Amino acid sequence: MNDSPDARKKDRQAAALLASASIIVAFAIYWSLEIQAVREMLELAYG
């Protein structure tokens, strides 16, 4: 294999971008579900 340093750097950047995007999406999904659960509990508590 003849991987240049630039190719390895781009691969690492792409992997970091993918990992970061995955974490951000998971964070957004988690908090949207938490907010939905809180709204349901408040609706049950106060009608």
N, C-alpha and C positions, 0 to 999 in steps of 0.2 A: 504494500500500500504506500502511496505517495501523498499523504495528507500534508497540505501546506499549513503553516500556522494560521493563515487567514481563514482557511476552511474550518479548522478546529475551533477558532474563535467564533465564527458564525454559527457553528453547531451548538456551542455552549450558550450563545446568546439566544438562539431559538429555543433551546431546552429551558433556559431561565424564564423566557417570556411565556412559554406554555405552562410552566409550573406556577408562575405568578397569576396568570389568567385563570387557571383552574382554582387556585386558592380564593381569588376574588369572587368568582362565580359561586363557589361553595359557600362563602361568607354571605353573599347576598341572598342565596336561597335559604340558608339557615335563619337569617334575621327576618326574612319575609314570613317564614313559617312561625317564628316566635311572635311576631307582631299579630299575625292572624289568631294565634292561640290566646293572646292577651285580650284582643277584641272580643273573642267568643266568651271568655271568662267574665269580662265586664258586662257583656250583654246578659249573661245568665245572672249576674249579681244585681244589676240595676234595671233589667228589663229593657 
